[in-house]
């Protein structure tokens, strides 16, 4: 088992290598001189030259790639052009809000999506099933930021139940922390929840028609036990897969959700960096987020083996 | 589906119309069997009409500013209210439809064309496969919206560049779908037969593999279109998409962001259009998937 995990971990290295090179190459494949673009519209020739030396753009391409990869290996992602701070410091400062937001959204999505999918499959064709399916399709089509504004309008501006925007660190206490995160987390969770509910339903439908499920019901087991112990366990692989792959959706949604609720997270960091054309920051955030995505899918791969011991790599 | 059995001419002539559903009858039957698909098609048709014929629907000039009518609530004069410059939100929303439809359609078509071509080649030539798929795995590990944002950071804001920025993250995903189908189709007996008859690889790809790929690609196209429309709105909302002088749902909402408390309508209506459009396309996609029997 441990050897398997280690092997998979090693297998992610080439993937991360591609990500690192791709993120770096972006700067060079887009048309135009990157130094001119980053320096901005009102830059003088002197500014452009400064940017060029600062980012090492005057060196040969392969040397630049070498410096970039070497930096990553040492945990150095360069420095922000705007503030001069190391990119890793900036990312650490902004990580709390994003981690809290995505984790909470993930929890809500799984806690609602999985049971909804199970019930819909169990009561196939019923109004409950139809309701879940309508939610799944419309939730998946929902523009995250728009939903955020609607929720803010209803629960914060009209009802005054929750704050309109902002963030409180966990250190200030659990309640202020959660109060500021409820609306953003619900906003962000809807798309993901819809995806999970849909996949759970489809996967459960396949399992529920199996003979052993009929046997389990015939033995007189409680429906809850049959559904969770017998059916869900066998239907869980596709669900776990979609939870892993859907993380990309969650991150994409987090960028806009943070913007709606003024959360000081990685999404805001990226958007601010884009407005300032602070390219090292953009590169750093993308690299870290993609790394997390790869790691989450590694965990999913390992979970496969736990859930279904027949699977071997 | 219908008219699968060729009938004799004589019988056809005497058959009462009710027995042989015409185009209208067939459409009605299809709609009856797939009500959500029908709903999607109707909503989509309305959205396309509202965008294409925007000038005909009692709209004004989307850029005209009337400072005296700033932030007025929806009324007979401004159906969806007006924004902070006194521009008519109804007019701007309808014109915004155009950007969304152009971006959605262009991204779907371009990424499918490029992705299918590359996917066919990669799937058929073993030597390329392993290396290329590693590269694709890496590219797909970058969340699409972040990749698109990074690309926009390096380009000027324009509708064309938004399309480019959204096509690039989509290509590896198309390649993946095409490659998976090619791998299984390659072992099909029809390919073996064609080979035995002396057909060369390009001919096999175009005449045997490509037609079999059409159904999954059509379904894929709808999903790419839906997500491209959403992403265009995200990019414009974040200020890295369609430039402000072209009204798009995303940038209308971006400008309304500051006025959520005062003038919620600036955000409400474009968002409603956006949600309905994406929903309609997804409904069409799900319906097509069912009809064409595409798995996965």
Interface residues (C-beta under 8 A of the other chain):
Chain A: X14 X15 X16 X17 X18 X19 X21 X22 X23 X26 X27 X30 X31 X32 X34 X37 X137 X138 X140 X141 X142 X143 X144 X145 X146 X149 X150 X152 X153 X157 X164 X248 X251 X252 X255 X256 X259 X260 X270 X271 X273 X274 X275 X277 X279 X282 X283 X285 X286 X289 X290 X293 X294
Chain B: X36 X134 X135 X137 X138 X139 X141 X142 X143 X144 X145 X146 X147 X149 X150 X151 X152 X153 X154 X155 X226 X230 X233 X234 X237 X238 X239 X240 X253 X257 X260 X261 X264 X267 X268 X271 X272 X274 X275 X278 X279 X281 X282 X283 X286
